[in-house]
Amino acid sequence: MAEPASSYWLQGQRTEAESLRATLTELTTREYGLGSSTTWNFMLNLAATHSNQGRHAEAEEFSKQVLDKRKGHSRHCASPYLAEACEA
């Protein structure tokens, strides 16, 4: 599902790409749980999608939500994507 999202993104179909990424994030959360580095990477990727669209306030808010949820899940602190959350 991640590949079609990238394909939509490259074609300028931002809404479709974001929708697929959001769905993938939700499914990943259900499958692996909130403590999984895979889940956090997908969630932060979705925040990056907002940022790339120029929706910086939304991206920042979503990133904060992800990082707040991440607190207490320190077993994946080796991930460079989650360094800020692990320091919190």
mmCIF file as gemmi writes it, N, C-alpha and C atoms, coordinates in Angstrom:
data_model
loop_
_atom_site.group_PDB
_atom_site.id
_atom_site.type_symbol
_atom_site.label_atom_id
_atom_site.label_alt_id
_atom_site.label_comp_id
_atom_site.label_asym_id
_atom_site.label_entity_id
_atom_site.label_seq_id
_atom_site.pdbx_PDB_ins_code
_atom_site.Cartn_x
_atom_site.Cartn_y
_atom_site.Cartn_z
_atom_site.occupancy
_atom_site.B_iso_or_equiv
_atom_site.pdbx_formal_charge
_atom_site.auth_seq_id
_atom_site.auth_asym_id
_atom_site.pdbx_PDB_model_num
ATOM 1 N N . MET Axp A 1 ? 0.817 -1.188 0 1 0 ? 1 A 1
ATOM 2 C CA . MET Axp A 1 ? 0 0 0 1 0 ? 1 A 1
ATOM 3 C C . MET Axp A 1 ? 0.865 1.258 0 1 0 ? 1 A 1
ATOM 4 N N . ALA Axp A 2 ? 2.077 1.187 0.542 1 0 ? 2 A 1
ATOM 5 C CA . ALA Axp A 2 ? 2.947 2.36 0.594 1 0 ? 2 A 1
ATOM 6 C C . ALA Axp A 2 ? 3.371 2.792 -0.8 1 0 ? 2 A 1
ATOM 7 N N . GLU Axp A 3 ? 3.598 1.823 -1.691 1 0 ? 3 A 1
ATOM 8 C CA . GLU Axp A 3 ? 4.007 2.178 -3.05 1 0 ? 3 A 1
ATOM 9 C C . GLU Axp A 3 ? 2.929 2.958 -3.791 1 0 ? 3 A 1
ATOM 10 N N . PRO Axp A 4 ? 1.651 2.534 -3.766 1 0 ? 4 A 1
ATOM 11 C CA . PRO Axp A 4 ? 0.624 3.351 -4.416 1 0 ? 4 A 1
ATOM 12 C C . PRO Axp A 4 ? 0.542 4.754 -3.829 1 0 ? 4 A 1
ATOM 13 N N . ALA Axp A 5 ? 0.752 4.882 -2.523 1 0 ? 5 A 1
ATOM 14 C CA . ALA Axp A 5 ? 0.718 6.21 -1.905 1 0 ? 5 A 1
ATOM 15 C C . ALA Axp A 5 ? 1.8 7.09 -2.502 1 0 ? 5 A 1
ATOM 16 N N . SER Axp A 6 ? 2.993 6.545 -2.675 1 0 ? 6 A 1
ATOM 17 C CA . SER Axp A 6 ? 4.086 7.309 -3.284 1 0 ? 6 A 1
ATOM 18 C C . SER Axp A 6 ? 3.759 7.658 -4.722 1 0 ? 6 A 1
ATOM 19 N N . SER Axp A 7 ? 3.133 6.726 -5.418 1 0 ? 7 A 1
ATOM 20 C CA . SER Axp A 7 ? 2.751 6.949 -6.805 1 0 ? 7 A 1
ATOM 21 C C . SER Axp A 7 ? 1.745 8.09 -6.921 1 0 ? 7 A 1
ATOM 22 N N . TYR Axp A 8 ? 0.739 8.078 -6.054 1 0 ? 8 A 1
ATOM 23 C CA . TYR Axp A 8 ? -0.235 9.171 -6.037 1 0 ? 8 A 1
ATOM 24 C C . TYR Axp A 8 ? 0.46 10.498 -5.759 1 0 ? 8 A 1
ATOM 25 N N . TRP Axp A 9 ? 1.381 10.471 -4.794 1 0 ? 9 A 1
ATOM 26 C CA . TRP Axp A 9 ? 2.095 11.69 -4.407 1 0 ? 9 A 1
ATOM 27 C C . TRP Axp A 9 ? 2.833 12.27 -5.609 1 0 ? 9 A 1
ATOM 28 N N . LEU Axp A 10 ? 3.546 11.423 -6.335 1 0 ? 10 A 1
ATOM 29 C CA . LEU Axp A 10 ? 4.324 11.881 -7.487 1 0 ? 10 A 1
ATOM 30 C C . LEU Axp A 10 ? 3.431 12.42 -8.595 1 0 ? 10 A 1
ATOM 31 N N . GLN Axp A 11 ? 2.214 11.917 -8.68 1 0 ? 11 A 1
ATOM 32 C CA . GLN Axp A 11 ? 1.269 12.378 -9.698 1 0 ? 11 A 1
ATOM 33 C C . GLN Axp A 11 ? 0.511 13.628 -9.258 1 0 ? 11 A 1
ATOM 34 N N . GLY Axp A 12 ? 0.809 14.116 -8.071 1 0 ? 12 A 1
ATOM 35 C CA . GLY Axp A 12 ? 0.144 15.316 -7.586 1 0 ? 12 A 1
ATOM 36 C C . GLY Axp A 12 ? -1.192 15.054 -6.923 1 0 ? 12 A 1
ATOM 37 N N . GLN Axp A 13 ? -1.516 13.797 -6.696 1 0 ? 13 A 1
ATOM 38 C CA . GLN Axp A 13 ? -2.79 13.446 -6.068 1 0 ? 13 A 1
ATOM 39 C C . GLN Axp A 13 ? -2.574 13.349 -4.559 1 0 ? 13 A 1
ATOM 40 N N . ARG Axp A 14 ? -2.384 14.497 -3.936 1 0 ? 14 A 1
ATOM 41 C CA . ARG Axp A 14 ? -2.004 14.56 -2.526 1 0 ? 14 A 1
ATOM 42 C C . ARG Axp A 14 ? -3.058 13.963 -1.594 1 0 ? 14 A 1
ATOM 43 N N . THR Axp A 15 ? -4.327 14.225 -1.862 1 0 ? 15 A 1
ATOM 44 C CA . THR Axp A 15 ? -5.391 13.731 -0.992 1 0 ? 15 A 1
ATOM 45 C C . THR Axp A 15 ? -5.414 12.208 -0.979 1 0 ? 15 A 1
ATOM 46 N N . GLU Axp A 16 ? -5.28 11.589 -2.154 1 0 ? 16 A 1
ATOM 47 C CA . GLU Axp A 16 ? -5.27 10.133 -2.244 1 0 ? 16 A 1
ATOM 48 C C . GLU Axp A 16 ? -4.062 9.554 -1.52 1 0 ? 16 A 1
ATOM 49 N N . ALA Axp A 17 ? -2.91 10.191 -1.7 1 0 ? 17 A 1
ATOM 50 C CA . ALA Axp A 17 ? -1.691 9.724 -1.033 1 0 ? 17 A 1
ATOM 51 C C . ALA Axp A 17 ? -1.843 9.806 0.477 1 0 ? 17 A 1
ATOM 52 N N . GLU Axp A 18 ? -2.362 10.921 0.946 1 0 ? 18 A 1
ATOM 53 C CA . GLU Axp A 18 ? -2.541 11.1 2.383 1 0 ? 18 A 1
ATOM 54 C C . GLU Axp A 18 ? -3.548 10.093 2.934 1 0 ? 18 A 1
ATOM 55 N N . SER Axp A 19 ? -4.613 9.846 2.209 1 0 ? 19 A 1
ATOM 56 C CA . SER Axp A 19 ? -5.622 8.889 2.642 1 0 ? 19 A 1
ATOM 57 C C . SER Axp A 19 ? -5.031 7.488 2.762 1 0 ? 19 A 1
ATOM 58 N N . LEU Axp A 20 ? -4.251 7.086 1.764 1 0 ? 20 A 1
ATOM 59 C CA . LEU Axp A 20 ? -3.625 5.768 1.821 1 0 ? 20 A 1
ATOM 60 C C . LEU Axp A 20 ? -2.632 5.669 2.97 1 0 ? 20 A 1
ATOM 61 N N . ARG Axp A 21 ? -1.861 6.711 3.175 1 0 ? 21 A 1
ATOM 62 C CA . ARG Axp A 21 ? -0.89 6.691 4.274 1 0 ? 21 A 1
ATOM 63 C C . ARG Axp A 21 ? -1.597 6.642 5.625 1 0 ? 21 A 1
ATOM 64 N N . ALA Axp A 22 ? -2.699 7.373 5.754 1 0 ? 22 A 1
ATOM 65 C CA . ALA Axp A 22 ? -3.465 7.348 7.005 1 0 ? 22 A 1
ATOM 66 C C . ALA Axp A 22 ? -4.035 5.95 7.255 1 0 ? 22 A 1
ATOM 67 N N . THR Axp A 23 ? -4.553 5.32 6.207 1 0 ? 23 A 1
ATOM 68 C CA . THR Axp A 23 ? -5.079 3.963 6.326 1 0 ? 23 A 1
ATOM 69 C C . THR Axp A 23 ? -3.978 2.992 6.717 1 0 ? 23 A 1
ATOM 70 N N . LEU Axp A 24 ? -2.832 3.112 6.08 1 0 ? 24 A 1
ATOM 71 C CA . LEU Axp A 24 ? -1.696 2.247 6.388 1 0 ? 24 A 1
ATOM 72 C C . LEU Axp A 24 ? -1.241 2.444 7.832 1 0 ? 24 A 1
ATOM 73 N N . THR Axp A 25 ? -1.228 3.689 8.28 1 0 ? 25 A 1
ATOM 74 C CA . THR Axp A 25 ? -0.852 3.979 9.664 1 0 ? 25 A 1
ATOM 75 C C . THR Axp A 25 ? -1.835 3.324 10.632 1 0 ? 25 A 1
ATOM 76 N N . GLU Axp A 26 ? -3.123 3.43 10.343 1 0 ? 26 A 1
ATOM 77 C CA . GLU Axp A 26 ? -4.145 2.83 11.205 1 0 ? 26 A 1
ATOM 78 C C . GLU Axp A 26 ? -3.999 1.309 11.25 1 0 ? 26 A 1
ATOM 79 N N . LEU Axp A 27 ? -3.806 0.689 10.091 1 0 ? 27 A 1
ATOM 80 C CA . LEU Axp A 27 ? -3.652 -0.763 10.041 1 0 ? 27 A 1
ATOM 81 C C . LEU Axp A 27 ? -2.379 -1.216 10.75 1 0 ? 27 A 1
ATOM 82 N N . THR Axp A 28 ? -1.311 -0.453 10.583 1 0 ? 28 A 1
ATOM 83 C CA . THR Axp A 28 ? -0.048 -0.78 11.242 1 0 ? 28 A 1
ATOM 84 C C . THR Axp A 28 ? -0.2 -0.687 12.752 1 0 ? 28 A 1
ATOM 85 N N . THR Axp A 29 ? -0.917 0.329 13.213 1 0 ? 29 A 1
ATOM 86 C CA . THR Axp A 29 ? -1.15 0.49 14.648 1 0 ? 29 A 1
ATOM 87 C C . THR Axp A 29 ? -1.926 -0.703 15.194 1 0 ? 29 A 1
ATOM 88 N N . ARG Axp A 30 ? -2.952 -1.131 14.464 1 0 ? 30 A 1
ATOM 89 C CA . ARG Axp A 30 ? -3.738 -2.286 14.904 1 0 ? 30 A 1
ATOM 90 C C . ARG Axp A 30 ? -2.899 -3.564 14.925 1 0 ? 30 A 1
ATOM 91 N N . GLU Axp A 31 ? -2.079 -3.745 13.892 1 0 ? 31 A 1
ATOM 92 C CA . GLU Axp A 31 ? -1.287 -4.972 13.754 1 0 ? 31 A 1
ATOM 93 C C . GLU Axp A 31 ? -0.136 -5.046 14.749 1 0 ? 31 A 1
ATOM 94 N N . TYR Axp A 32 ? 0.616 -3.953 14.868 1 0 ? 32 A 1
ATOM 95 C CA . TYR Axp A 32 ? 1.844 -3.98 15.661 1 0 ? 32 A 1
ATOM 96 C C . TYR Axp A 32 ? 1.716 -3.301 17.022 1 0 ? 32 A 1
ATOM 97 N N . GLY Axp A 33 ? 0.683 -2.497 17.214 1 0 ? 33 A 1
ATOM 98 C CA . GLY Axp A 33 ? 0.496 -1.793 18.476 1 0 ? 33 A 1
ATOM 99 C C . GLY Axp A 33 ? 1.278 -0.493 18.543 1 0 ? 33 A 1
ATOM 100 N N . LEU Axp A 34 ? 0.966 0.315 19.56 1 0 ? 34 A 1
ATOM 101 C CA . LEU Axp A 34 ? 1.586 1.631 19.697 1 0 ? 34 A 1
ATOM 102 C C . LEU Axp A 34 ? 3.057 1.57 20.075 1 0 ? 34 A 1
ATOM 103 N N . GLY Axp A 35 ? 3.517 0.459 20.619 1 0 ? 35 A 1
ATOM 104 C CA . GLY Axp A 35 ? 4.914 0.356 21.029 1 0 ? 35 A 1
ATOM 105 C C . GLY Axp A 35 ? 5.865 -0.013 19.91 1 0 ? 35 A 1
ATOM 106 N N . SER Axp A 36 ? 5.355 -0.214 18.721 1 0 ? 36 A 1
ATOM 107 C CA . SER Axp A 36 ? 6.181 -0.661 17.602 1 0 ? 36 A 1
ATOM 108 C C . SER Axp A 36 ? 6.852 0.504 16.885 1 0 ? 36 A 1
ATOM 109 N N . SER Axp A 37 ? 8.137 0.338 16.584 1 0 ? 37 A 1
ATOM 110 C CA . SER Axp A 37 ? 8.843 1.381 15.829 1 0 ? 37 A 1
ATOM 111 C C . SER Axp A 37 ? 8.246 1.518 14.433 1 0 ? 37 A 1
ATOM 112 N N . THR Axp A 38 ? 7.716 0.44 13.879 1 0 ? 38 A 1
ATOM 113 C CA . THR Axp A 38 ? 7.071 0.493 12.564 1 0 ? 38 A 1
ATOM 114 C C . THR Axp A 38 ? 5.884 1.449 12.608 1 0 ? 38 A 1
ATOM 115 N N . THR Axp A 39 ? 5.074 1.329 13.641 1 0 ? 39 A 1
ATOM 116 C CA . THR Axp A 39 ? 3.913 2.205 13.796 1 0 ? 39 A 1
ATOM 117 C C . THR Axp A 39 ? 4.339 3.66 13.897 1 0 ? 39 A 1
ATOM 118 N N . TRP Axp A 40 ? 5.328 3.937 14.738 1 0 ? 40 A 1
ATOM 119 C CA . TRP Axp A 40 ? 5.77 5.32 14.936 1 0 ? 40 A 1
ATOM 120 C C . TRP Axp A 40 ? 6.365 5.897 13.668 1 0 ? 40 A 1
ATOM 121 N N . ASN Axp A 41 ? 7.11 5.093 12.919 1 0 ? 41 A 1
ATOM 122 C CA . ASN Axp A 41 ? 7.687 5.587 11.671 1 0 ? 41 A 1
ATOM 123 C C . ASN Axp A 41 ? 6.595 5.951 10.674 1 0 ? 41 A 1
ATOM 124 N N . PHE Axp A 42 ? 5.542 5.137 10.58 1 0 ? 42 A 1
ATOM 125 C CA . PHE Axp A 42 ? 4.44 5.46 9.678 1 0 ? 42 A 1
ATOM 126 C C . PHE Axp A 42 ? 3.714 6.725 10.123 1 0 ? 42 A 1
ATOM 127 N N . MET Axp A 43 ? 3.518 6.874 11.428 1 0 ? 43 A 1
ATOM 128 C CA . MET Axp A 43 ? 2.825 8.061 11.931 1 0 ? 43 A 1
ATOM 129 C C . MET Axp A 43 ? 3.639 9.325 11.665 1 0 ? 43 A 1
ATOM 130 N N . LEU Axp A 44 ? 4.945 9.253 11.881 1 0 ? 44 A 1
ATOM 131 C CA . LEU Axp A 44 ? 5.79 10.421 11.62 1 0 ? 44 A 1
ATOM 132 C C . LEU Axp A 44 ? 5.899 10.697 10.126 1 0 ? 44 A 1
ATOM 133 N N . ASN Axp A 45 ? 5.82 9.646 9.307 1 0 ? 45 A 1
ATOM 134 C CA . ASN Axp A 45 ? 5.817 9.822 7.858 1 0 ? 45 A 1
ATOM 135 C C . ASN Axp A 45 ? 4.565 10.58 7.427 1 0 ? 45 A 1
ATOM 136 N N . LEU Axp A 46 ? 3.447 10.275 8.051 1 0 ? 46 A 1
ATOM 137 C CA . LEU Axp A 46 ? 2.205 10.988 7.738 1 0 ? 46 A 1
ATOM 138 C C . LEU Axp A 46 ? 2.323 12.461 8.124 1 0 ? 46 A 1
ATOM 139 N N . ALA Axp A 47 ? 2.972 12.735 9.246 1 0 ? 47 A 1
ATOM 140 C CA . ALA Axp A 47 ? 3.209 14.129 9.64 1 0 ? 47 A 1
ATOM 141 C C . ALA Axp A 47 ? 4.089 14.826 8.606 1 0 ? 47 A 1
ATOM 142 N N . ALA Axp A 48 ? 5.08 14.113 8.083 1 0 ? 48 A 1
ATOM 143 C CA . ALA Axp A 48 ? 5.946 14.685 7.044 1 0 ? 48 A 1
ATOM 144 C C . ALA Axp A 48 ? 5.151 14.976 5.778 1 0 ? 48 A 1
ATOM 145 N N . THR Axp A 49 ? 4.161 14.137 5.485 1 0 ? 49 A 1
ATOM 146 C CA . THR Axp A 49 ? 3.297 14.378 4.326 1 0 ? 49 A 1
ATOM 147 C C . THR Axp A 49 ? 2.575 15.71 4.478 1 0 ? 49 A 1
ATOM 148 N N . HIS Axp A 50 ? 2.028 15.966 5.668 1 0 ? 50 A 1
ATOM 149 C CA . HIS Axp A 50 ? 1.367 17.251 5.92 1 0 ? 50 A 1
ATOM 150 C C . HIS Axp A 50 ? 2.348 18.399 5.698 1 0 ? 50 A 1
ATOM 151 N N . SER Axp A 51 ? 3.552 18.248 6.214 1 0 ? 51 A 1
ATOM 152 C CA . SER Axp A 51 ? 4.56 19.297 6.092 1 0 ? 51 A 1
ATOM 153 C C . SER Axp A 51 ? 4.915 19.551 4.635 1 0 ? 51 A 1
ATOM 154 N N . ASN Axp A 52 ? 5.076 18.484 3.87 1 0 ? 52 A 1
ATOM 155 C CA . ASN Axp A 52 ? 5.422 18.616 2.452 1 0 ? 52 A 1
ATOM 156 C C . ASN Axp A 52 ? 4.33 19.317 1.663 1 0 ? 52 A 1
ATOM 157 N N . GLN Axp A 53 ? 3.109 19.256 2.161 1 0 ? 53 A 1
ATOM 158 C CA . GLN Axp A 53 ? 1.989 19.92 1.499 1 0 ? 53 A 1
ATOM 159 C C . GLN Axp A 53 ? 1.879 21.381 1.915 1 0 ? 53 A 1
ATOM 160 N N . GLY Axp A 54 ? 2.775 21.819 2.776 1 0 ? 54 A 1
ATOM 161 C CA . GLY Axp A 54 ? 2.719 23.196 3.248 1 0 ? 54 A 1
ATOM 162 C C . GLY Axp A 54 ? 1.793 23.374 4.436 1 0 ? 54 A 1
ATOM 163 N N . ARG Axp A 55 ? 1.31 22.276 4.977 1 0 ? 55 A 1
ATOM 164 C CA . ARG Axp A 55 ? 0.399 22.316 6.12 1 0 ? 55 A 1
ATOM 165 C C . ARG Axp A 55 ? 1.231 22.149 7.391 1 0 ? 55 A 1
ATOM 166 N N . HIS Axp A 56 ? 2.108 23.114 7.63 1 0 ? 56 A 1
ATOM 167 C CA . HIS Axp A 56 ? 3.097 23.003 8.697 1 0 ? 56 A 1
ATOM 168 C C . HIS Axp A 56 ? 2.477 22.968 10.092 1 0 ? 56 A 1
ATOM 169 N N . ALA Axp A 57 ? 1.442 23.746 10.327 1 0 ? 57 A 1
ATOM 170 C CA . ALA Axp A 57 ? 0.805 23.749 11.644 1 0 ? 57 A 1
ATOM 171 C C . ALA Axp A 57 ? 0.196 22.378 11.943 1 0 ? 57 A 1
ATOM 172 N N . GLU Axp A 58 ? -0.471 21.787 10.937 1 0 ? 58 A 1
ATOM 173 C CA . GLU Axp A 58 ? -1.051 20.456 11.12 1 0 ? 58 A 1
ATOM 174 C C . GLU Axp A 58 ? 0.035 19.418 11.336 1 0 ? 58 A 1
ATOM 175 N N . ALA Axp A 59 ? 1.113 19.527 10.575 1 0 ? 59 A 1
ATOM 176 C CA . ALA Axp A 59 ? 2.222 18.577 10.709 1 0 ? 59 A 1
ATOM 177 C C . ALA Axp A 59 ? 2.835 18.658 12.094 1 0 ? 59 A 1
ATOM 178 N N . GLU Axp A 60 ? 3.034 19.877 12.57 1 0 ? 60 A 1
ATOM 179 C CA . GLU Axp A 60 ? 3.621 20.063 13.894 1 0 ? 60 A 1
ATOM 180 C C . GLU Axp A 60 ? 2.702 19.499 14.98 1 0 ? 60 A 1
ATOM 181 N N . GLU Axp A 61 ? 1.407 19.767 14.869 1 0 ? 61 A 1
ATOM 182 C CA . GLU Axp A 61 ? 0.45 19.264 15.853 1 0 ? 61 A 1
ATOM 183 C C . GLU Axp A 61 ? 0.405 17.733 15.834 1 0 ? 61 A 1
ATOM 184 N N . PHE Axp A 62 ? 0.388 17.15 14.633 1 0 ? 62 A 1
ATOM 185 C CA . PHE Axp A 62 ? 0.349 15.692 14.522 1 0 ? 62 A 1
ATOM 186 C C . PHE Axp A 62 ? 1.62 15.078 15.096 1 0 ? 62 A 1
ATOM 187 N N . SER Axp A 63 ? 2.768 15.687 14.813 1 0 ? 63 A 1
ATOM 188 C CA . SER Axp A 63 ? 4.039 15.196 15.353 1 0 ? 63 A 1
ATOM 189 C C . SER Axp A 63 ? 4.031 15.238 16.876 1 0 ? 63 A 1
ATOM 190 N N . LYS Axp A 64 ? 3.493 16.325 17.442 1 0 ? 64 A 1
ATOM 191 C CA . LYS Axp A 64 ? 3.413 16.435 18.904 1 0 ? 64 A 1
ATOM 192 C C . LYS Axp A 64 ? 2.532 15.333 19.483 1 0 ? 64 A 1
ATOM 193 N N . GLN Axp A 65 ? 1.409 15.052 18.817 1 0 ? 65 A 1
ATOM 194 C CA . GLN Axp A 65 ? 0.524 13.988 19.282 1 0 ? 65 A 1
ATOM 195 C C . GLN Axp A 65 ? 1.248 12.646 19.261 1 0 ? 65 A 1
ATOM 196 N N . VAL Axp A 66 ? 1.978 12.393 18.179 1 0 ? 66 A 1
ATOM 197 C CA . VAL Axp A 66 ? 2.726 11.142 18.054 1 0 ? 66 A 1
ATOM 198 C C . VAL Axp A 66 ? 3.757 11.039 19.167 1 0 ? 66 A 1
ATOM 199 N N . LEU Axp A 67 ? 4.497 12.119 19.377 1 0 ? 67 A 1
ATOM 200 C CA . LEU Axp A 67 ? 5.548 12.098 20.391 1 0 ? 67 A 1
ATOM 201 C C . LEU Axp A 67 ? 4.972 11.971 21.796 1 0 ? 67 A 1
ATOM 202 N N . ASP Axp A 68 ? 3.816 12.605 22.049 1 0 ? 68 A 1
ATOM 203 C CA . ASP Axp A 68 ? 3.17 12.466 23.353 1 0 ? 68 A 1
ATOM 204 C C . ASP Axp A 68 ? 2.741 11.018 23.592 1 0 ? 68 A 1
ATOM 205 N N . LYS Axp A 69 ? 2.197 10.378 22.564 1 0 ? 69 A 1
ATOM 206 C CA . LYS Axp A 69 ? 1.78 8.983 22.688 1 0 ? 69 A 1
ATOM 207 C C . LYS Axp A 69 ? 2.991 8.067 22.847 1 0 ? 69 A 1
ATOM 208 N N . ARG Axp A 70 ? 4.103 8.491 22.278 1 0 ? 70 A 1
ATOM 209 C CA . ARG Axp A 70 ? 5.319 7.679 22.283 1 0 ? 70 A 1
ATOM 210 C C . ARG Axp A 70 ? 5.947 7.589 23.671 1 0 ? 70 A 1
ATOM 211 N N . LYS Axp A 71 ? 5.727 8.59 24.499 1 0 ? 71 A 1
ATOM 212 C CA . LYS Axp A 71 ? 6.314 8.581 25.843 1 0 ? 71 A 1
ATOM 213 C C . LYS Axp A 71 ? 5.9 7.305 26.564 1 0 ? 71 A 1
ATOM 214 N N . GLY Axp A 72 ? 6.856 6.691 27.205 1 0 ? 72 A 1
ATOM 215 C CA . GLY Axp A 72 ? 6.582 5.452 27.914 1 0 ? 72 A 1
ATOM 216 C C . GLY Axp A 72 ? 6.803 4.211 27.083 1 0 ? 72 A 1
ATOM 217 N N . HIS Axp A 73 ? 7.06 4.38 25.81 1 0 ? 73 A 1
ATOM 218 C CA . HIS Axp A 73 ? 7.349 3.247 24.925 1 0 ? 73 A 1
ATOM 219 C C . HIS Axp A 73 ? 8.808 3.35 24.498 1 0 ? 73 A 1
ATOM 220 N N . SER Axp A 74 ? 9.724 3.121 25.416 1 0 ? 74 A 1
ATOM 221 C CA . SER Axp A 74 ? 11.138 3.394 25.155 1 0 ? 74 A 1
ATOM 222 C C . SER Axp A 74 ? 11.911 2.226 24.557 1 0 ? 74 A 1
ATOM 223 N N . ARG Axp A 75 ? 11.276 1.107 24.286 1 0 ? 75 A 1
ATOM 224 C CA . ARG Axp A 75 ? 12.037 -0.04 23.812 1 0 ? 75 A 1
ATOM 225 C C . ARG Axp A 75 ? 12.562 0.116 22.389 1 0 ? 75 A 1
ATOM 226 N N . HIS Axp A 76 ? 12.097 1.111 21.656 1 0 ? 76 A 1
ATOM 227 C CA . HIS Axp A 76 ? 12.556 1.305 20.284 1 0 ? 76 A 1
ATOM 228 C C . HIS Axp A 76 ? 13.339 2.604 20.124 1 0 ? 76 A 1
ATOM 229 N N . CYS Axp A 77 ? 14.021 3.041 21.161 1 0 ? 77 A 1
ATOM 230 C CA . CYS Axp A 77 ? 14.72 4.316 21.118 1 0 ? 77 A 1
ATOM 231 C C . CYS Axp A 77 ? 15.938 4.308 20.204 1 0 ? 77 A 1
ATOM 232 N N . ALA Axp A 78 ? 16.312 3.158 19.681 1 0 ? 78 A 1
ATOM 233 C CA . ALA Axp A 78 ? 17.445 3.108 18.762 1 0 ? 78 A 1
ATOM 234 C C . ALA Axp A 78 ? 17.087 3.718 17.41 1 0 ? 78 A 1
ATOM 235 N N . SER Axp A 79 ? 15.812 3.85 17.123 1 0 ? 79 A 1
ATOM 236 C CA . SER Axp A 79 ? 15.385 4.401 15.843 1 0 ? 79 A 1
ATOM 237 C C . SER Axp A 79 ? 15.7 5.888 15.764 1 0 ? 79 A 1
ATOM 238 N N . PRO Axp A 80 ? 16.424 6.317 14.706 1 0 ? 80 A 1
ATOM 239 C CA . PRO Axp A 80 ? 16.737 7.741 14.579 1 0 ? 80 A 1
ATOM 240 C C . PRO Axp A 80 ? 15.491 8.601 14.399 1 0 ? 80 A 1
ATOM 241 N N . TYR Axp A 81 ? 14.408 8.006 13.9 1 0 ? 81 A 1
ATOM 242 C CA . TYR Axp A 81 ? 13.172 8.747 13.69 1 0 ? 81 A 1
ATOM 243 C C . TYR Axp A 81 ? 12.49 9.09 15.009 1 0 ? 81 A 1
ATOM 244 N N . LEU Axp A 82 ? 12.834 8.365 16.044 1 0 ? 82 A 1
ATOM 245 C CA . LEU Axp A 82 ? 12.142 8.526 17.31 1 0 ? 82 A 1
ATOM 246 C C . LEU Axp A 82 ? 13.016 9.126 18.393 1 0 ? 82 A 1
ATOM 247 N N . ALA Axp A 83 ? 14.164 9.636 18.029 1 0 ? 83 A 1
ATOM 248 C CA . ALA Axp A 83 ? 15.123 10.15 19.012 1 0 ? 83 A 1
ATOM 249 C C . ALA Axp A 83 ? 14.494 11.203 19.918 1 0 ? 83 A 1
ATOM 250 N N . GLU Axp A 84 ? 13.74 12.124 19.349 1 0 ? 84 A 1
ATOM 251 C CA . GLU Axp A 84 ? 13.123 13.189 20.14 1 0 ? 84 A 1
ATOM 252 C C . GLU Axp A 84 ? 12.145 12.62 21.16 1 0 ? 84 A 1
ATOM 253 N N . ALA Axp A 85 ? 11.376 11.634 20.756 1 0 ? 85 A 1
ATOM 254 C CA . ALA Axp A 85 ? 10.408 11.028 21.668 1 0 ? 85 A 1
ATOM 255 C C . ALA Axp A 85 ? 11.103 10.305 22.809 1 0 ? 85 A 1
ATOM 256 N N . CYS Axp A 86 ? 12.216 9.688 22.516 1 0 ? 86 A 1
ATOM 257 C CA . CYS Axp A 86 ? 12.929 8.928 23.539 1 0 ? 86 A 1
ATOM 258 C C . CYS Axp A 86 ? 13.614 9.843 24.54 1 0 ? 86 A 1
ATOM 259 N N . GLU Axp A 87 ? 13.95 11.05 24.104 1 0 ? 87 A 1
ATOM 260 C CA . GLU Axp A 87 ? 14.591 12.009 24.995 1 0 ? 87 A 1
ATOM 261 C C . GLU Axp A 87 ? 13.583 12.649 25.934 1 0 ? 87 A 1
ATOM 262 N N . ALA Axp A 88 ? 12.31 12.651 25.531 1 0 ? 88 A 1
ATOM 263 C CA . ALA Axp A 88 ? 11.252 13.316 26.315 1 0 ? 88 A 1
ATOM 264 C C . ALA Axp A 88 ? 10.987 12.586 27.612 1 0 ? 88 A 1
